[in-house]
């Protein structure tokens, strides 16, 4: 499944890169791209585990950038 997720209050390109690198390491993630300029994350992951993977993505994002909100 592929989903585009809006990132609200993402502060800098460095944080976007950190989030992207952290999400890439989650099991089941096939592709992730975080674009600071558009404030979007493109996430492609295993269909059967997508909801569980999404929870892990939110947790990683909050750890790296606490002020950032993912609009699902």
MOPAC internal coordinates of N, CA, C and O (Angstrom, degrees):
PM7 1SCF
backbone

  N    0.0000 0     0.00 0     0.00 0    0    0    0
  C    1.4435 1     0.00 0     0.00 0    1    0    0
  C    1.5368 1   108.46 1     0.00 0    2    1    0
  O    1.2310 1   121.46 1   -38.34 1    3    2    1
  N    1.2931 1   114.81 1   141.66 1    3    2    1
  C    1.4647 1   121.12 1   178.08 1    5    3    2
  C    1.5188 1   108.32 1  -118.17 1    6    5    3
  O    1.2310 1   120.99 1   -45.52 1    7    6    5
  N    1.3344 1   115.70 1   134.48 1    7    6    5
  C    1.4590 1   120.14 1  -179.14 1    9    7    6
  C    1.5240 1   109.44 1  -140.51 1   10    9    7
  O    1.2310 1   120.94 1   -38.04 1   11   10    9
  N    1.3247 1   115.80 1   141.96 1   11   10    9
  C    1.4593 1   121.53 1   173.83 1   13   11   10
  C    1.5259 1   106.89 1  -102.88 1   14   13   11
  O    1.2310 1   121.37 1   -56.01 1   15   14   13
  N    1.3330 1   114.99 1   123.99 1   15   14   13
  C    1.4607 1   121.84 1  -175.55 1   17   15   14
  C    1.5204 1   108.91 1  -114.89 1   18   17   15
  O    1.2310 1   120.24 1   -51.68 1   19   18   17
  N    1.2959 1   117.15 1   128.32 1   19   18   17
  C    1.4651 1   122.93 1   178.04 1   21   19   18
  C    1.5231 1   108.79 1   -79.41 1   22   21   19
  O    1.2310 1   120.45 1   -47.93 1   23   22   21
  N    1.3247 1   116.74 1   132.07 1   23   22   21
  C    1.4642 1   122.82 1   177.39 1   25   23   22
  C    1.5226 1   107.90 1  -108.10 1   26   25   23
  O    1.2310 1   120.73 1   -66.11 1   27   26   25
  N    1.3092 1   116.20 1   113.89 1   27   26   25
  C    1.4606 1   121.37 1  -178.41 1   29   27   26
  C    1.5296 1   109.08 1   -98.07 1   30   29   27
  O    1.2310 1   120.52 1   -46.83 1   31   30   29
  N    1.3240 1   116.61 1   133.17 1   31   30   29
  C    1.4758 1   123.69 1   179.05 1   33   31   30
  C    1.5217 1   113.60 1    68.43 1   34   33   31
  O    1.2310 1   120.37 1  -145.68 1   35   34   33
  N    1.3231 1   116.89 1    34.32 1   35   34   33
  C    1.4654 1   121.27 1   171.90 1   37   35   34
  C    1.5224 1   106.09 1   -77.47 1   38   37   35
  O    1.2310 1   120.20 1   -61.49 1   39   38   37
  N    1.3313 1   117.22 1   118.51 1   39   38   37
  C    1.4593 1   121.85 1  -167.86 1   41   39   38
  C    1.5237 1   116.75 1   -79.89 1   42   41   39
  O    1.2310 1   119.98 1   144.70 1   43   42   41
  N    1.3374 1   117.65 1   -35.30 1   43   42   41
  C    1.4642 1   117.14 1  -174.24 1   45   43   42
  C    1.5250 1   111.61 1  -153.24 1   46   45   43
  O    1.2310 1   121.20 1   -16.07 1   47   46   45
  N    1.3241 1   115.32 1   163.93 1   47   46   45
  C    1.4634 1   121.56 1   179.98 1   49   47   46
  C    1.5272 1   111.26 1   -66.16 1   50   49   47
  O    1.2310 1   120.45 1   148.11 1   51   50   49
  N    1.3103 1   116.74 1   -31.89 1   51   50   49
  C    1.4616 1   120.56 1   178.43 1   53   51   50
  C    1.5324 1   110.58 1   -63.86 1   54   53   51
  O    1.2310 1   120.41 1   136.95 1   55   54   53
  N    1.3014 1   116.83 1   -43.05 1   55   54   53
  C    1.4662 1   121.02 1   177.84 1   57   55   54
  C    1.5325 1   110.37 1   -64.86 1   58   57   55
  O    1.2310 1   120.41 1   140.92 1   59   58   57
  N    1.3164 1   116.82 1   -39.08 1   59   58   57
  C    1.4649 1   121.12 1   177.15 1   61   59   58
  C    1.5202 1   110.17 1   -59.68 1   62   61   59
  O    1.2310 1   120.56 1   136.71 1   63   62   61
  N    1.3143 1   116.54 1   -43.29 1   63   62   61
  C    1.4617 1   121.45 1   178.76 1   65   63   62
  C    1.5289 1   111.29 1   -65.17 1   66   65   63
  O    1.2310 1   120.42 1   138.16 1   67   66   65
  N    1.3209 1   116.81 1   -41.84 1   67   66   65
  C    1.4680 1   120.83 1   178.33 1   69   67   66
  C    1.5195 1   111.27 1   -62.83 1   70   69   67
  O    1.2310 1   120.57 1   137.75 1   71   70   69
  N    1.3310 1   116.52 1   -42.25 1   71   70   69
  C    1.4639 1   120.97 1   178.54 1   73   71   70
  C    1.5281 1   109.78 1   -63.36 1   74   73   71
  O    1.2310 1   120.48 1   133.30 1   75   74   73
  N    1.3224 1   116.69 1   -46.70 1   75   74   73
  C    1.4628 1   121.05 1  -179.74 1   77   75   74
  C    1.5298 1   110.67 1   -57.98 1   78   77   75
  O    1.2310 1   120.19 1   132.82 1   79   78   77
  N    1.3245 1   117.24 1   -47.18 1   79   78   77
  C    1.4637 1   120.97 1  -178.85 1   81   79   78
  C    1.5258 1   111.85 1   -64.94 1   82   81   79
  O    1.2310 1   119.90 1   142.71 1   83   82   81
  N    1.3182 1   117.79 1   -37.29 1   83   82   81
  C    1.4626 1   121.14 1   179.30 1   85   83   82
  C    1.5283 1   111.39 1   -69.09 1   86   85   83
  O    1.2310 1   120.63 1   137.82 1   87   86   85
  N    1.3280 1   116.39 1   -42.18 1   87   86   85
  C    1.4661 1   120.51 1  -178.88 1   89   87   86
  C    1.5233 1   111.01 1   -67.78 1   90   89   87
  O    1.2310 1   119.94 1   146.08 1   91   90   89
  N    1.3326 1   117.72 1   -33.92 1   91   90   89
  C    1.4726 1   121.10 1   177.61 1   93   91   90
  C    1.5214 1   111.86 1   -57.67 1   94   93   91
  O    1.2310 1   120.06 1   151.68 1   95   94   93
  N    1.3215 1   117.49 1   -28.32 1   95   94   93
  C    1.4647 1   122.15 1  -176.18 1   97   95   94
  C    1.5327 1   113.50 1   -82.94 1   98   97   95
  O    1.2310 1   119.93 1   172.34 1   99   98   97
  N    1.3160 1   117.74 1    -7.66 1   99   98   97
  C    1.4643 1   121.10 1   179.84 1  101   99   98
  C    1.5320 1   108.86 1   -75.36 1  102  101   99
  O    1.2310 1   120.92 1   -50.55 1  103  102  101
  N    1.3376 1   115.84 1   129.45 1  103  102  101
  C    1.4622 1   120.43 1   177.81 1  105  103  102
  C    1.5194 1   110.86 1   -59.75 1  106  105  103
  O    1.2310 1   120.57 1   -45.94 1  107  106  105
  N    1.3237 1   116.51 1   134.06 1  107  106  105
  C    1.4528 1   122.00 1   178.82 1  109  107  106
  C    1.5168 1   113.66 1    97.97 1  110  109  107
  O    1.2310 1   119.93 1   167.33 1  111  110  109
  N    1.3358 1   117.74 1   -12.67 1  111  110  109
  C    1.4649 1   121.30 1   177.96 1  113  111  110
  C    1.5299 1   108.48 1   -81.50 1  114  113  111
  O    1.2310 1   120.83 1   -59.44 1  115  114  113
  N    1.3273 1   116.02 1   120.56 1  115  114  113
  C    1.4638 1   121.18 1   179.75 1  117  115  114
  C    1.5257 1   111.77 1   -89.88 1  118  117  115
  O    1.2310 1   120.58 1   145.44 1  119  118  117
  N    1.3341 1   116.50 1   -34.56 1  119  118  117
  C    1.4704 1   121.18 1  -177.18 1  121  119  118
  C    1.5212 1   108.34 1  -157.59 1  122  121  119
  O    1.2310 1   120.97 1   -39.25 1  123  122  121
  N    1.3260 1   115.75 1   140.75 1  123  122  121
  C    1.4582 1   120.41 1   172.06 1  125  123  122
  C    1.5202 1   108.51 1  -147.17 1  126  125  123
  O    1.2310 1   121.20 1   -39.66 1  127  126  125
  N    1.3245 1   115.31 1   140.34 1  127  126  125
  C    1.4571 1   122.17 1   176.04 1  129  127  126
  C    1.5241 1   107.69 1  -142.50 1  130  129  127
  O    1.2310 1   121.22 1   -54.32 1  131  130  129
  N    1.3382 1   115.28 1   125.68 1  131  130  129
  C    1.4626 1   120.27 1   178.53 1  133  131  130
  C    1.5276 1   107.49 1  -112.53 1  134  133  131
  O    1.2310 1   120.88 1   -56.68 1  135  134  133
  N    1.3191 1   115.93 1   123.32 1  135  134  133
  C    1.4614 1   121.75 1  -178.68 1  137  135  134
  C    1.5289 1   108.55 1  -110.69 1  138  137  135
  O    1.2310 1   120.82 1   -68.02 1  139  138  137
  N    1.3238 1   116.03 1   111.98 1  139  138  137
  C    1.4586 1   120.74 1  -178.64 1  141  139  138
  C    1.5279 1   111.71 1   -64.61 1  142  141  139
  O    1.2310 1   120.02 1   140.51 1  143  142  141
  N    1.3070 1   117.56 1   -39.49 1  143  142  141
  C    1.4713 1   120.76 1  -176.47 1  145  143  142
  C    1.5310 1   112.46 1   -64.71 1  146  145  143
  O    1.2310 1   120.45 1   139.19 1  147  146  145
  N    1.3270 1   116.74 1   -40.81 1  147  146  145
  C    1.4664 1   120.03 1  -179.55 1  149  147  146
  C    1.5239 1   112.30 1   -92.26 1  150  149  147
  O    1.2310 1   120.84 1   170.18 1  151  150  149
  N    1.3422 1   116.00 1    -9.82 1  151  150  149
  C    1.4663 1   121.94 1  -178.36 1  153  151  150
  C    1.5353 1   111.23 1    59.61 1  154  153  151
  O    1.2310 1   120.80 1  -140.95 1  155  154  153
  N    1.3355 1   116.08 1    39.05 1  155  154  153
  C    1.4564 1   122.13 1  -179.33 1  157  155  154
  C    1.5149 1   111.23 1  -123.68 1  158  157  155
  O    1.2310 1   121.31 1   -30.30 1  159  158  157
  N    1.3251 1   115.11 1   149.70 1  159  158  157
  C    1.4544 1   122.46 1   171.09 1  161  159  158
  C    1.5242 1   107.16 1  -121.00 1  162  161  159
  O    1.2310 1   120.66 1   -51.17 1  163  162  161
  N    1.3265 1   116.34 1   128.83 1  163  162  161
  C    1.4523 1   121.36 1   172.79 1  165  163  162
  C    1.5218 1   105.44 1  -100.17 1  166  165  163
  O    1.2310 1   120.70 1   -57.37 1  167  166  165
  N    1.3236 1   116.27 1   122.63 1  167  166  165
  C    1.4557 1   121.90 1  -177.35 1  169  167  166
  C    1.5182 1   109.34 1  -124.51 1  170  169  167
  O    1.2310 1   120.91 1   -53.55 1  171  170  169
  N    1.3189 1   115.87 1   126.45 1  171  170  169
  C    1.4571 1   121.70 1   174.99 1  173  171  170
  C    1.5205 1   106.56 1  -123.11 1  174  173  171
  O    1.2310 1   121.18 1   -56.40 1  175  174  173
  N    1.3404 1   115.36 1   123.60 1  175  174  173
  C    1.4606 1   119.74 1  -175.38 1  177  175  174
  C    1.5280 1   110.05 1  -147.84 1  178  177  175
  O    1.2310 1   121.95 1   -11.00 1  179  178  177
  N    1.3194 1   113.87 1   169.00 1  179  178  177
  C    1.4499 1   123.27 1   179.04 1  181  179  178
  C    1.5273 1   110.76 1   -54.79 1  182  181  179
  O    1.2310 1   120.20 1   -52.38 1  183  182  181
  N    1.3418 1   117.23 1   127.62 1  183  182  181
  C    1.4673 1   122.02 1  -176.64 1  185  183  182
  C    1.5271 1   113.11 1   -60.08 1  186  185  183
  O    1.2310 1   120.24 1   135.69 1  187  186  185
  N    1.3330 1   117.14 1   -44.31 1  187  186  185
  C    1.4632 1   121.24 1  -175.73 1  189  187  186
  C    1.5277 1   111.74 1   -65.99 1  190  189  187
  O    1.2310 1   119.82 1   150.00 1  191  190  189
  N    1.3099 1   117.95 1   -30.00 1  191  190  189
  C    1.4597 1   122.32 1  -176.17 1  193  191  190
  C    1.5279 1   113.10 1  -107.52 1  194  193  191
  O    1.2310 1   119.62 1  -170.02 1  195  194  193
  N    1.3118 1   118.34 1     9.98 1  195  194  193
  C    1.4632 1   121.29 1  -169.52 1  197  195  194
  C    1.5278 1   112.95 1   -57.51 1  198  197  195
  O    1.2310 1   119.90 1   134.89 1  199  198  197
  N    1.3223 1   117.79 1   -45.11 1  199  198  197
  C    1.4702 1   120.06 1  -178.12 1  201  199  198
  C    1.5286 1   111.45 1   -63.46 1  202  201  199
  O    1.2310 1   120.60 1   138.73 1  203  202  201
  N    1.3295 1   116.45 1   -41.27 1  203  202  201
  C    1.4659 1   120.88 1   179.13 1  205  203  202
  C    1.5298 1   110.48 1   -67.17 1  206  205  203
  O    1.2310 1   120.42 1   138.87 1  207  206  205
  N    1.3245 1   116.81 1   -41.13 1  207  206  205
  C    1.4679 1   121.44 1   177.74 1  209  207  206
  C    1.5233 1   109.89 1   -63.37 1  210  209  207
  O    1.2310 1   120.10 1   138.60 1  211  210  209
  N    1.3212 1   117.41 1   -41.40 1  211  210  209
  C    1.4574 1   121.86 1   179.74 1  213  211  210
  C    1.5279 1   111.69 1   -60.76 1  214  213  211
  O    1.2310 1   120.17 1   141.58 1  215  214  213
  N    1.3231 1   117.28 1   -38.42 1  215  214  213
  C    1.4732 1   121.14 1   176.46 1  217  215  214
  C    1.5266 1   110.49 1   -61.89 1  218  217  215
  O    1.2310 1   120.80 1   138.88 1  219  218  217
  N    1.3289 1   116.08 1   -41.12 1  219  218  217
  C    1.4678 1   120.76 1   179.07 1  221  219  218
  C    1.5260 1   110.80 1   -67.33 1  222  221  219
  O    1.2310 1   120.30 1   142.28 1  223  222  221
  N    1.3374 1   117.03 1   -37.72 1  223  222  221
  C    1.4656 1   121.95 1   178.16 1  225  223  222
  C    1.5322 1   109.73 1   -62.14 1  226  225  223
  O    1.2310 1   120.38 1   133.78 1  227  226  225
  N    1.3214 1   116.89 1   -46.22 1  227  226  225
  C    1.4655 1   121.13 1   179.60 1  229  227  226
  C    1.5242 1   110.09 1   -60.49 1  230  229  227
  O    1.2310 1   120.36 1   135.84 1  231  230  229
  N    1.3217 1   116.93 1   -44.16 1  231  230  229
  C    1.4644 1   121.44 1  -179.81 1  233  231  230
  C    1.5343 1   111.16 1   -61.84 1  234  233  231
  O    1.2310 1   120.26 1   135.35 1  235  234  233
  N    1.3333 1   117.11 1   -44.65 1  235  234  233
  C    1.4691 1   121.18 1   179.03 1  237  235  234
  C    1.5291 1   110.59 1   -62.85 1  238  237  235
  O    1.2310 1   120.53 1   135.95 1  239  238  237
  N    1.3177 1   116.60 1   -44.05 1  239  238  237
  C    1.4691 1   120.47 1  -179.54 1  241  239  238
  C    1.5189 1   111.00 1   -61.85 1  242  241  239
  O    1.2310 1   120.20 1   135.66 1  243  242  241
  N    1.3156 1   117.21 1   -44.34 1  243  242  241
  C    1.4655 1   121.26 1  -179.50 1  245  243  242
  C    1.5232 1   111.42 1   -64.97 1  246  245  243
  O    1.2310 1   120.64 1   146.63 1  247  246  245
  N    1.3285 1   116.37 1   -33.37 1  247  246  245
  C    1.4637 1   120.45 1   178.43 1  249  247  246
  C    1.5309 1   110.89 1   -68.07 1  250  249  247
  O    1.2310 1   120.50 1   138.25 1  251  250  249
  N    1.3257 1   116.65 1   -41.75 1  251  250  249
  C    1.4675 1   121.51 1  -177.54 1  253  251  250
  C    1.5213 1   111.75 1   -78.97 1  254  253  251
  O    1.2310 1   120.68 1   136.00 1  255  254  253
  N    1.3257 1   116.31 1   -44.00 1  255  254  253
  C    1.4699 1   122.05 1  -176.03 1  257  255  254
  C    1.5336 1   108.67 1  -133.72 1  258  257  255
  O    1.2310 1   120.16 1   -95.25 1  259  258  257
  N    1.3392 1   117.31 1    84.75 1  259  258  257
  C    1.4739 1   120.98 1  -174.41 1  261  259  258
  C    1.5304 1   115.27 1   -57.23 1  262  261  259
  O    1.2310 1   119.95 1   151.64 1  263  262  261
  N    1.3273 1   117.70 1   -28.36 1  263  262  261
  C    1.4672 1   120.98 1  -178.02 1  265  263  262
  C    1.5361 1   112.52 1   -81.97 1  266  265  263
  O    1.2310 1   120.44 1   167.25 1  267  266  265
  N    1.3288 1   116.76 1   -12.75 1  267  266  265
  C    1.4683 1   121.12 1  -176.66 1  269  267  266
  C    1.5332 1   109.95 1   -78.92 1  270  269  267
  O    1.2310 1   121.07 1   -44.48 1  271  270  269
  N    1.3276 1   115.55 1   135.52 1  271  270  269
  C    1.4646 1   122.27 1   177.88 1  273  271  270
  C    1.5117 1   109.03 1  -116.86 1  274  273  271
  O    1.2310 1   120.69 1   -47.66 1  275  274  273
  N    1.3232 1   116.28 1   132.34 1  275  274  273
  C    1.4614 1   121.28 1   176.85 1  277  275  274
  C    1.5223 1   108.37 1   -92.87 1  278  277  275
  O    1.2310 1   120.40 1   -56.71 1  279  278  277
  N    1.3163 1   116.85 1   123.29 1  279  278  277
  C    1.4606 1   122.64 1   178.25 1  281  279  278
  C    1.5380 1   106.69 1   -95.25 1  282  281  279
  O    1.2310 1   120.84 1   -74.84 1  283  282  281
  N    1.3199 1   116.00 1   105.16 1  283  282  281
  C    1.4647 1   121.36 1  -174.31 1  285  283  282
  C    1.5030 1   112.28 1   -89.19 1  286  285  283
  O    1.2310 1   120.10 1   180.00 1  287  286  285

